[in-house]
Amino acid sequence: MADFDEGFCGCFTDLKSCLVSLIPGGLCFLQAAAVDLALGEGKAFPFMFPCLTLCVGAAYNRGKIREKYRIQGNFAKDMLLEFVCPNCAITQEYREVHRREG
């Protein structure tokens, strides 16, 4: 298993996702778009889950992305990252999926 190719604090490499993450609901939108692109399961659940459960839902979505791309980590680490800096974590996921899926 590997680690994320995109850096955790690299949101300025994709200014668009960085700016979207700053608007209300932007983080939920970015993560839903990443989960949908990676797994093709739609955007409704990945959008609503972190919006309603905060870092728990965001960590769950991050775990799904990690599973798909065989990225090392665990739910506890995902929770910590989503709690400490959700903007960094979610923009990292978004960039990672877009890099891998095109």
Backbone as XML, in Angstrom:
<?xml version="1.0"?>
<chain id="A" units="angstrom">
  <residue number="1" name="MET">
    <atom name="N" x="0.832" y="-1.183" z="0.000"/>
    <atom name="CA" x="0.000" y="0.000" z="0.000"/>
    <atom name="C" x="0.877" y="1.247" z="0.000"/>
  </residue>
  <residue number="2" name="ALA">
    <atom name="N" x="0.401" y="2.231" z="-0.677"/>
    <atom name="CA" x="1.147" y="3.487" z="-0.805"/>
    <atom name="C" x="0.440" y="4.585" z="-0.026"/>
  </residue>
  <residue number="3" name="ASP">
    <atom name="N" x="0.999" y="5.761" z="-0.065"/>
    <atom name="CA" x="0.401" y="6.930" z="0.560"/>
    <atom name="C" x="-0.228" y="7.790" z="-0.540"/>
  </residue>
  <residue number="4" name="PHE">
    <atom name="N" x="-0.943" y="8.819" z="-0.159"/>
    <atom name="CA" x="-1.492" y="9.757" z="-1.135"/>
    <atom name="C" x="-0.341" y="10.342" z="-1.941"/>
  </residue>
  <residue number="5" name="ASP">
    <atom name="N" x="-0.521" y="10.474" z="-3.239"/>
    <atom name="CA" x="0.485" y="11.123" z="-4.076"/>
    <atom name="C" x="0.431" y="12.634" z="-3.911"/>
  </residue>
  <residue number="6" name="GLU">
    <atom name="N" x="-0.765" y="13.149" z="-3.668"/>
    <atom name="CA" x="-0.952" y="14.582" z="-3.454"/>
    <atom name="C" x="-0.626" y="14.917" z="-2.003"/>
  </residue>
  <residue number="7" name="GLY">
    <atom name="N" x="0.052" y="16.007" z="-1.775"/>
    <atom name="CA" x="0.431" y="16.400" z="-0.421"/>
    <atom name="C" x="-0.750" y="16.898" z="0.404"/>
  </residue>
  <residue number="8" name="PHE">
    <atom name="N" x="-0.663" y="16.720" z="1.704"/>
    <atom name="CA" x="-1.744" y="17.120" z="2.612"/>
    <atom name="C" x="-1.950" y="18.632" z="2.616"/>
  </residue>
  <residue number="9" name="CYS">
    <atom name="N" x="-0.895" y="19.388" z="2.581"/>
    <atom name="CA" x="-0.999" y="20.855" z="2.616"/>
    <atom name="C" x="-0.723" y="21.457" z="1.238"/>
  </residue>
  <residue number="10" name="GLY">
    <atom name="N" x="-1.164" y="20.787" z="0.199"/>
    <atom name="CA" x="-0.877" y="21.254" z="-1.152"/>
    <atom name="C" x="-2.071" y="21.846" z="-1.867"/>
  </residue>
  <residue number="11" name="CYS">
    <atom name="N" x="-3.009" y="22.432" z="-1.109"/>
    <atom name="CA" x="-4.237" y="22.909" z="-1.756"/>
    <atom name="C" x="-3.983" y="24.037" z="-2.744"/>
  </residue>
  <residue number="12" name="PHE">
    <atom name="N" x="-2.881" y="24.740" z="-2.634"/>
    <atom name="CA" x="-2.630" y="25.837" z="-3.568"/>
    <atom name="C" x="-2.147" y="25.346" z="-4.932"/>
  </residue>
  <residue number="13" name="THR">
    <atom name="N" x="-1.882" y="24.040" z="-5.071"/>
    <atom name="CA" x="-1.534" y="23.504" z="-6.393"/>
    <atom name="C" x="-2.764" y="23.436" z="-7.293"/>
  </residue>
  <residue number="14" name="ASP">
    <atom name="N" x="-3.954" y="23.474" z="-6.686"/>
    <atom name="CA" x="-5.215" y="23.522" z="-7.430"/>
    <atom name="C" x="-6.048" y="24.632" z="-6.810"/>
  </residue>
  <residue number="15" name="LEU">
    <atom name="N" x="-5.852" y="25.837" z="-7.302"/>
    <atom name="CA" x="-6.483" y="27.010" z="-6.704"/>
    <atom name="C" x="-8.008" y="26.919" z="-6.723"/>
  </residue>
  <residue number="16" name="LYS">
    <atom name="N" x="-8.586" y="26.301" z="-7.760"/>
    <atom name="CA" x="-10.037" y="26.185" z="-7.855"/>
    <atom name="C" x="-10.613" y="25.404" z="-6.660"/>
  </residue>
  <residue number="17" name="SER">
    <atom name="N" x="-10.033" y="24.237" z="-6.357"/>
    <atom name="CA" x="-10.549" y="23.453" z="-5.233"/>
    <atom name="C" x="-10.295" y="24.166" z="-3.912"/>
  </residue>
  <residue number="18" name="CYS">
    <atom name="N" x="-9.193" y="24.876" z="-3.810"/>
    <atom name="CA" x="-8.888" y="25.640" z="-2.599"/>
    <atom name="C" x="-9.960" y="26.698" z="-2.361"/>
  </residue>
  <residue number="19" name="LEU">
    <atom name="N" x="-10.332" y="27.421" z="-3.402"/>
    <atom name="CA" x="-11.351" y="28.463" z="-3.267"/>
    <atom name="C" x="-12.730" y="27.880" z="-2.982"/>
  </residue>
  <residue number="20" name="VAL">
    <atom name="N" x="-13.081" y="26.782" z="-3.637"/>
    <atom name="CA" x="-14.376" y="26.139" z="-3.397"/>
    <atom name="C" x="-14.474" y="25.660" z="-1.949"/>
  </residue>
  <residue number="21" name="SER">
    <atom name="N" x="-13.351" y="25.206" z="-1.388"/>
    <atom name="CA" x="-13.367" y="24.699" z="-0.012"/>
    <atom name="C" x="-13.677" y="25.795" z="1.006"/>
  </residue>
  <residue number="22" name="LEU">
    <atom name="N" x="-13.523" y="27.037" z="0.622"/>
    <atom name="CA" x="-13.740" y="28.149" z="1.548"/>
    <atom name="C" x="-15.189" y="28.629" z="1.605"/>
  </residue>
  <residue number="23" name="ILE">
    <atom name="N" x="-16.004" y="28.261" z="0.626"/>
    <atom name="CA" x="-17.395" y="28.704" z="0.637"/>
    <atom name="C" x="-18.250" y="27.723" z="1.446"/>
  </residue>
  <residue number="24" name="PRO">
    <atom name="N" x="-19.344" y="28.175" z="2.048"/>
    <atom name="CA" x="-20.207" y="27.269" z="2.819"/>
    <atom name="C" x="-20.697" y="26.107" z="1.947"/>
  </residue>
  <residue number="25" name="GLY">
    <atom name="N" x="-20.525" y="24.912" z="2.446"/>
    <atom name="CA" x="-20.922" y="23.714" z="1.712"/>
    <atom name="C" x="-19.896" y="23.256" z="0.696"/>
  </residue>
  <residue number="26" name="GLY">
    <atom name="N" x="-18.860" y="24.043" z="0.488"/>
    <atom name="CA" x="-17.843" y="23.719" z="-0.512"/>
    <atom name="C" x="-17.083" y="22.447" z="-0.214"/>
  </residue>
  <residue number="27" name="LEU">
    <atom name="N" x="-16.755" y="22.231" z="1.055"/>
    <atom name="CA" x="-16.032" y="21.011" z="1.414"/>
    <atom name="C" x="-16.871" y="19.774" z="1.126"/>
  </residue>
  <residue number="28" name="CYS">
    <atom name="N" x="-18.147" y="19.832" z="1.494"/>
    <atom name="CA" x="-19.039" y="18.688" z="1.232"/>
    <atom name="C" x="-19.157" y="18.451" z="-0.267"/>
  </residue>
  <residue number="29" name="PHE">
    <atom name="N" x="-19.242" y="19.529" z="-1.048"/>
    <atom name="CA" x="-19.337" y="19.395" z="-2.498"/>
    <atom name="C" x="-18.073" y="18.761" z="-3.076"/>
  </residue>
  <residue number="30" name="LEU">
    <atom name="N" x="-16.894" y="19.231" z="-2.670"/>
    <atom name="CA" x="-15.641" y="18.685" z="-3.189"/>
    <atom name="C" x="-15.506" y="17.208" z="-2.868"/>
  </residue>
  <residue number="31" name="GLN">
    <atom name="N" x="-15.822" y="16.847" z="-1.633"/>
    <atom name="CA" x="-15.669" y="15.451" z="-1.258"/>
    <atom name="C" x="-16.681" y="14.575" z="-1.991"/>
  </residue>
  <residue number="32" name="ALA">
    <atom name="N" x="-17.907" y="15.056" z="-2.141"/>
    <atom name="CA" x="-18.920" y="14.295" z="-2.877"/>
    <atom name="C" x="-18.505" y="14.104" z="-4.331"/>
  </residue>
  <residue number="33" name="ALA">
    <atom name="N" x="-17.940" y="15.134" z="-4.936"/>
    <atom name="CA" x="-17.482" y="15.029" z="-6.320"/>
    <atom name="C" x="-16.343" y="14.019" z="-6.437"/>
  </residue>
  <residue number="34" name="ALA">
    <atom name="N" x="-15.430" y="14.018" z="-5.473"/>
    <atom name="CA" x="-14.311" y="13.079" z="-5.497"/>
    <atom name="C" x="-14.787" y="11.643" z="-5.316"/>
  </residue>
  <residue number="35" name="VAL">
    <atom name="N" x="-15.681" y="11.417" z="-4.356"/>
    <atom name="CA" x="-16.193" y="10.065" z="-4.112"/>
    <atom name="C" x="-16.963" y="9.566" z="-5.332"/>
  </residue>
  <residue number="36" name="ASP">
    <atom name="N" x="-17.776" y="10.437" z="-5.916"/>
    <atom name="CA" x="-18.540" y="10.032" z="-7.100"/>
    <atom name="C" x="-17.613" y="9.707" z="-8.263"/>
  </residue>
  <residue number="37" name="LEU">
    <atom name="N" x="-16.598" y="10.513" z="-8.507"/>
    <atom name="CA" x="-15.665" y="10.251" z="-9.596"/>
    <atom name="C" x="-14.894" y="8.956" z="-9.364"/>
  </residue>
  <residue number="38" name="ALA">
    <atom name="N" x="-14.488" y="8.710" z="-8.134"/>
    <atom name="CA" x="-13.712" y="7.507" z="-7.824"/>
    <atom name="C" x="-14.566" y="6.244" z="-7.848"/>
  </residue>
  <residue number="39" name="LEU">
    <atom name="N" x="-15.783" y="6.321" z="-7.313"/>
    <atom name="CA" x="-16.586" y="5.114" z="-7.125"/>
    <atom name="C" x="-17.847" y="5.046" z="-7.969"/>
  </residue>
  <residue number="40" name="GLY">
    <atom name="N" x="-18.243" y="6.176" z="-8.541"/>
    <atom name="CA" x="-19.436" y="6.198" z="-9.378"/>
    <atom name="C" x="-20.720" y="5.869" z="-8.645"/>
  </residue>
  <residue number="41" name="GLU">
    <atom name="N" x="-20.819" y="6.277" z="-7.385"/>
    <atom name="CA" x="-21.988" y="5.956" z="-6.564"/>
    <atom name="C" x="-22.950" y="7.133" z="-6.424"/>
  </residue>
  <residue number="42" name="GLY">
    <atom name="N" x="-22.742" y="8.197" z="-7.152"/>
    <atom name="CA" x="-23.587" y="9.371" z="-7.007"/>
    <atom name="C" x="-23.033" y="10.326" z="-5.974"/>
  </residue>
  <residue number="43" name="LYS">
    <atom name="N" x="-23.605" y="11.530" z="-5.928"/>
    <atom name="CA" x="-23.087" y="12.570" z="-5.045"/>
    <atom name="C" x="-23.955" y="12.831" z="-3.823"/>
  </residue>
  <residue number="44" name="ALA">
    <atom name="N" x="-25.181" y="12.351" z="-3.811"/>
    <atom name="CA" x="-26.106" y="12.713" z="-2.731"/>
    <atom name="C" x="-25.618" y="12.229" z="-1.361"/>
  </residue>
  <residue number="45" name="PHE">
    <atom name="N" x="-25.357" y="10.944" z="-1.202"/>
    <atom name="CA" x="-24.929" y="10.420" z="0.100"/>
    <atom name="C" x="-23.570" y="10.978" z="0.518"/>
  </residue>
  <residue number="46" name="PRO">
    <atom name="N" x="-22.558" y="10.963" z="-0.376"/>
    <atom name="CA" x="-21.271" y="11.536" z="0.036"/>
    <atom name="C" x="-21.344" y="13.018" z="0.377"/>
  </residue>
  <residue number="47" name="PHE">
    <atom name="N" x="-22.337" y="13.728" z="-0.153"/>
    <atom name="CA" x="-22.510" y="15.143" z="0.188"/>
    <atom name="C" x="-23.181" y="15.298" z="1.542"/>
  </residue>
  <residue number="48" name="MET">
    <atom name="N" x="-24.272" y="14.598" z="1.757"/>
    <atom name="CA" x="-25.059" y="14.766" z="2.980"/>
    <atom name="C" x="-24.368" y="14.191" z="4.224"/>
  </residue>
  <residue number="49" name="PHE">
    <atom name="N" x="-23.683" y="13.062" z="4.071"/>
    <atom name="CA" x="-23.094" y="12.393" z="5.233"/>
    <atom name="C" x="-22.120" y="13.292" z="5.989"/>
  </residue>
  <residue number="50" name="PRO">
    <atom name="N" x="-21.105" y="13.895" z="5.348"/>
    <atom name="CA" x="-20.214" y="14.766" z="6.122"/>
    <atom name="C" x="-20.880" y="16.065" z="6.556"/>
  </residue>
  <residue number="51" name="CYS">
    <atom name="N" x="-21.855" y="16.538" z="5.785"/>
    <atom name="CA" x="-22.554" y="17.763" z="6.191"/>
    <atom name="C" x="-23.306" y="17.544" z="7.502"/>
  </residue>
  <residue number="52" name="LEU">
    <atom name="N" x="-23.854" y="16.352" z="7.680"/>
    <atom name="CA" x="-24.646" y="16.057" z="8.880"/>
    <atom name="C" x="-23.810" y="15.526" z="10.036"/>
  </residue>
  <residue number="53" name="THR">
    <atom name="N" x="-22.746" y="14.806" z="9.737"/>
    <atom name="CA" x="-21.962" y="14.163" z="10.807"/>
    <atom name="C" x="-20.550" y="14.723" z="10.945"/>
  </residue>
  <residue number="54" name="LEU">
    <atom name="N" x="-20.249" y="15.756" z="10.183"/>
    <atom name="CA" x="-18.953" y="16.450" z="10.229"/>
    <atom name="C" x="-17.791" y="15.494" z="9.968"/>
  </residue>
  <residue number="55" name="CYS">
    <atom name="N" x="-16.792" y="15.461" z="10.830"/>
    <atom name="CA" x="-15.580" y="14.716" z="10.519"/>
    <atom name="C" x="-15.796" y="13.204" z="10.465"/>
  </residue>
  <residue number="56" name="VAL">
    <atom name="N" x="-16.837" y="12.679" z="11.089"/>
    <atom name="CA" x="-17.103" y="11.235" z="11.014"/>
    <atom name="C" x="-17.460" y="10.858" z="9.574"/>
  </residue>
  <residue number="57" name="GLY">
    <atom name="N" x="-18.382" y="11.598" z="8.984"/>
    <atom name="CA" x="-18.769" y="11.332" z="7.605"/>
    <atom name="C" x="-17.646" y="11.598" z="6.624"/>
  </residue>
  <residue number="58" name="ALA">
    <atom name="N" x="-16.898" y="12.652" z="6.868"/>
    <atom name="CA" x="-15.774" y="12.975" z="5.994"/>
    <atom name="C" x="-14.709" y="11.887" z="6.072"/>
  </residue>
  <residue number="59" name="ALA">
    <atom name="N" x="-14.464" y="11.362" z="7.268"/>
    <atom name="CA" x="-13.489" y="10.279" z="7.432"/>
    <atom name="C" x="-13.969" y="9.011" z="6.732"/>
  </residue>
  <residue number="60" name="TYR">
    <atom name="N" x="-15.256" y="8.741" z="6.803"/>
    <atom name="CA" x="-15.827" y="7.580" z="6.108"/>
    <atom name="C" x="-15.597" y="7.715" z="4.598"/>
  </residue>
  <residue number="61" name="ASN">
    <atom name="N" x="-15.893" y="8.893" z="4.050"/>
    <atom name="CA" x="-15.680" y="9.121" z="2.617"/>
    <atom name="C" x="-14.201" y="8.999" z="2.247"/>
  </residue>
  <residue number="62" name="ARG">
    <atom name="N" x="-13.328" y="9.530" z="3.098"/>
    <atom name="CA" x="-11.887" y="9.435" z="2.842"/>
    <atom name="C" x="-11.450" y="7.970" z="2.825"/>
  </residue>
  <residue number="63" name="GLY">
    <atom name="N" x="-12.021" y="7.187" z="3.721"/>
    <atom name="CA" x="-11.711" y="5.757" z="3.759"/>
    <atom name="C" x="-12.116" y="5.040" z="2.482"/>
  </residue>
  <residue number="64" name="LYS">
    <atom name="N" x="-13.240" y="5.424" z="1.911"/>
    <atom name="CA" x="-13.677" y="4.812" z="0.656"/>
    <atom name="C" x="-12.693" y="5.123" z="-0.476"/>
  </residue>
  <residue number="65" name="ILE">
    <atom name="N" x="-12.187" y="6.342" z="-0.483"/>
    <atom name="CA" x="-11.190" y="6.722" z="-1.488"/>
    <atom name="C" x="-9.899" y="5.942" z="-1.256"/>
  </residue>
  <residue number="66" name="ARG">
    <atom name="N" x="-9.483" y="5.844" z="0.008"/>
    <atom name="CA" x="-8.263" y="5.079" z="0.320"/>
    <atom name="C" x="-8.399" y="3.624" z="-0.120"/>
  </residue>
  <residue number="67" name="GLU">
    <atom name="N" x="-9.545" y="3.018" z="0.150"/>
    <atom name="CA" x="-9.773" y="1.625" z="-0.257"/>
    <atom name="C" x="-9.645" y="1.461" z="-1.761"/>
  </residue>
  <residue number="68" name="LYS">
    <atom name="N" x="-10.287" y="2.333" z="-2.507"/>
    <atom name="CA" x="-10.287" y="2.231" z="-3.972"/>
    <atom name="C" x="-8.871" y="2.264" z="-4.528"/>
  </residue>
  <residue number="69" name="TYR">
    <atom name="N" x="-8.037" y="3.155" z="-4.008"/>
    <atom name="CA" x="-6.691" y="3.326" z="-4.548"/>
    <atom name="C" x="-5.618" y="2.631" z="-3.710"/>
  </residue>
  <residue number="70" name="ARG">
    <atom name="N" x="-6.039" y="1.833" z="-2.766"/>
    <atom name="CA" x="-5.117" y="1.081" z="-1.902"/>
    <atom name="C" x="-4.080" y="2.008" z="-1.256"/>
  </residue>
  <residue number="71" name="ILE">
    <atom name="N" x="-4.598" y="3.058" z="-0.625"/>
    <atom name="CA" x="-3.759" y="4.026" z="0.083"/>
    <atom name="C" x="-3.760" y="3.649" z="1.554"/>
  </residue>
  <residue number="72" name="GLN">
    <atom name="N" x="-2.595" y="3.646" z="2.149"/>
    <atom name="CA" x="-2.505" y="3.250" z="3.554"/>
    <atom name="C" x="-3.159" y="4.276" z="4.470"/>
  </residue>
  <residue number="73" name="GLY">
    <atom name="N" x="-3.565" y="3.825" z="5.617"/>
    <atom name="CA" x="-4.207" y="4.673" z="6.604"/>
    <atom name="C" x="-5.270" y="3.890" z="7.348"/>
  </residue>
  <residue number="74" name="ASN">
    <atom name="N" x="-5.979" y="4.567" z="8.230"/>
    <atom name="CA" x="-7.049" y="3.928" z="8.979"/>
    <atom name="C" x="-8.076" y="4.982" z="9.378"/>
  </residue>
  <residue number="75" name="PHE">
    <atom name="N" x="-9.193" y="4.514" z="9.887"/>
    <atom name="CA" x="-10.294" y="5.420" z="10.213"/>
    <atom name="C" x="-9.904" y="6.441" z="11.277"/>
  </residue>
  <residue number="76" name="ALA">
    <atom name="N" x="-9.120" y="6.019" z="12.273"/>
    <atom name="CA" x="-8.716" y="6.945" z="13.332"/>
    <atom name="C" x="-7.870" y="8.091" z="12.770"/>
  </residue>
  <residue number="77" name="LYS">
    <atom name="N" x="-6.941" y="7.769" z="11.895"/>
    <atom name="CA" x="-6.105" y="8.805" z="11.275"/>
    <atom name="C" x="-6.963" y="9.702" z="10.383"/>
  </residue>
  <residue number="78" name="ASP">
    <atom name="N" x="-7.893" y="9.091" z="9.652"/>
    <atom name="CA" x="-8.796" y="9.880" z="8.805"/>
    <atom name="C" x="-9.600" y="10.861" z="9.654"/>
  </residue>
  <residue number="79" name="MET">
    <atom name="N" x="-10.123" y="10.394" z="10.783"/>
    <atom name="CA" x="-10.894" y="11.263" z="11.685"/>
    <atom name="C" x="-10.040" y="12.426" z="12.169"/>
  </residue>
  <residue number="80" name="LEU">
    <atom name="N" x="-8.815" y="12.136" z="12.567"/>
    <atom name="CA" x="-7.918" y="13.172" z="13.059"/>
    <atom name="C" x="-7.647" y="14.214" z="11.974"/>
  </residue>
  <residue number="81" name="LEU">
    <atom name="N" x="-7.339" y="13.762" z="10.775"/>
    <atom name="CA" x="-7.056" y="14.698" z="9.677"/>
    <atom name="C" x="-8.278" y="15.537" z="9.331"/>
  </residue>
  <residue number="82" name="GLU">
    <atom name="N" x="-9.451" y="14.907" z="9.292"/>
    <atom name="CA" x="-10.669" y="15.638" z="8.950"/>
    <atom name="C" x="-11.067" y="16.615" z="10.060"/>
  </residue>
  <residue number="83" name="PHE">
    <atom name="N" x="-10.694" y="16.319" z="11.304"/>
    <atom name="CA" x="-10.997" y="17.207" z="12.428"/>
    <atom name="C" x="-10.032" y="18.384" z="12.482"/>
  </residue>
  <residue number="84" name="VAL">
    <atom name="N" x="-8.732" y="18.093" z="12.326"/>
    <atom name="CA" x="-7.704" y="19.126" z="12.470"/>
    <atom name="C" x="-7.732" y="20.119" z="11.308"/>
  </residue>
  <residue number="85" name="CYS">
    <atom name="N" x="-7.792" y="19.619" z="10.100"/>
    <atom name="CA" x="-7.802" y="20.517" z="8.940"/>
    <atom name="C" x="-8.635" y="19.908" z="7.812"/>
  </residue>
  <residue number="86" name="PRO">
    <atom name="N" x="-9.947" y="20.052" z="7.906"/>
    <atom name="CA" x="-10.799" y="19.465" z="6.868"/>
    <atom name="C" x="-10.518" y="20.037" z="5.479"/>
  </residue>
  <residue number="87" name="ASN">
    <atom name="N" x="-10.166" y="21.307" z="5.386"/>
    <atom name="CA" x="-9.857" y="21.889" z="4.081"/>
    <atom name="C" x="-8.675" y="21.178" z="3.431"/>
  </residue>
  <residue number="88" name="CYS">
    <atom name="N" x="-7.637" y="20.930" z="4.195"/>
    <atom name="CA" x="-6.455" y="20.252" z="3.656"/>
    <atom name="C" x="-6.788" y="18.812" z="3.267"/>
  </residue>
  <residue number="89" name="ALA">
    <atom name="N" x="-7.497" y="18.104" z="4.140"/>
    <atom name="CA" x="-7.816" y="16.693" z="3.884"/>
    <atom name="C" x="-8.697" y="16.539" z="2.655"/>
  </residue>
  <residue number="90" name="ILE">
    <atom name="N" x="-9.750" y="17.318" z="2.573"/>
    <atom name="CA" x="-10.711" y="17.140" z="1.483"/>
    <atom name="C" x="-10.146" y="17.629" z="0.155"/>
  </residue>
  <residue number="91" name="THR">
    <atom name="N" x="-9.409" y="18.724" z="0.152"/>
    <atom name="CA" x="-8.812" y="19.141" z="-1.119"/>
    <atom name="C" x="-7.740" y="18.139" z="-1.562"/>
  </residue>
  <residue number="92" name="GLN">
    <atom name="N" x="-7.057" y="17.500" z="-0.609"/>
    <atom name="CA" x="-6.102" y="16.450" z="-0.951"/>
    <atom name="C" x="-6.823" y="15.284" z="-1.638"/>
  </residue>
  <residue number="93" name="GLU">
    <atom name="N" x="-7.952" y="14.870" z="-1.079"/>
    <atom name="CA" x="-8.722" y="13.771" z="-1.677"/>
    <atom name="C" x="-9.191" y="14.151" z="-3.078"/>
  </residue>
  <residue number="94" name="TYR">
    <atom name="N" x="-9.702" y="15.356" z="-3.212"/>
    <atom name="CA" x="-10.210" y="15.832" z="-4.501"/>
    <atom name="C" x="-9.101" y="15.828" z="-5.558"/>
  </residue>
  <residue number="95" name="ARG">
    <atom name="N" x="-7.945" y="16.372" z="-5.204"/>
    <atom name="CA" x="-6.821" y="16.417" z="-6.148"/>
    <atom name="C" x="-6.340" y="15.015" z="-6.501"/>
  </residue>
  <residue number="96" name="GLU">
    <atom name="N" x="-6.288" y="14.139" z="-5.497"/>
    <atom name="CA" x="-5.822" y="12.763" z="-5.715"/>
    <atom name="C" x="-6.726" y="12.034" z="-6.705"/>
  </residue>
  <residue number="97" name="VAL">
    <atom name="N" x="-8.019" y="12.130" z="-6.503"/>
    <atom name="CA" x="-8.963" y="11.438" z="-7.385"/>
    <atom name="C" x="-8.886" y="12.013" z="-8.796"/>
  </residue>
  <residue number="98" name="HIS">
    <atom name="N" x="-8.830" y="13.338" z="-8.897"/>
    <atom name="CA" x="-8.763" y="13.942" z="-10.232"/>
    <atom name="C" x="-7.467" y="13.608" z="-10.949"/>
  </residue>
  <residue number="99" name="ARG">
    <atom name="N" x="-6.389" y="13.485" z="-10.214"/>
    <atom name="CA" x="-5.111" y="13.092" z="-10.843"/>
    <atom name="C" x="-5.192" y="11.657" z="-11.356"/>
  </residue>
  <residue number="100" name="ARG">
    <atom name="N" x="-5.808" y="10.784" z="-10.575"/>
    <atom name="CA" x="-5.882" y="9.368" z="-10.955"/>
    <atom name="C" x="-6.942" y="9.074" z="-12.015"/>
  </residue>
  <residue number="101" name="GLU">
    <atom name="N" x="-8.036" y="9.807" z="-11.966"/>
    <atom name="CA" x="-9.145" y="9.530" z="-12.885"/>
    <atom name="C" x="-9.151" y="10.429" z="-14.127"/>
  </residue>
  <residue number="102" name="GLY">
    <atom name="N" x="-8.388" y="11.499" z="-14.076"/>
    <atom name="CA" x="-8.300" y="12.380" z="-15.239"/>
    <atom name="C" x="-9.278" y="13.436" z="-15.298"/>
  </residue>
</chain>
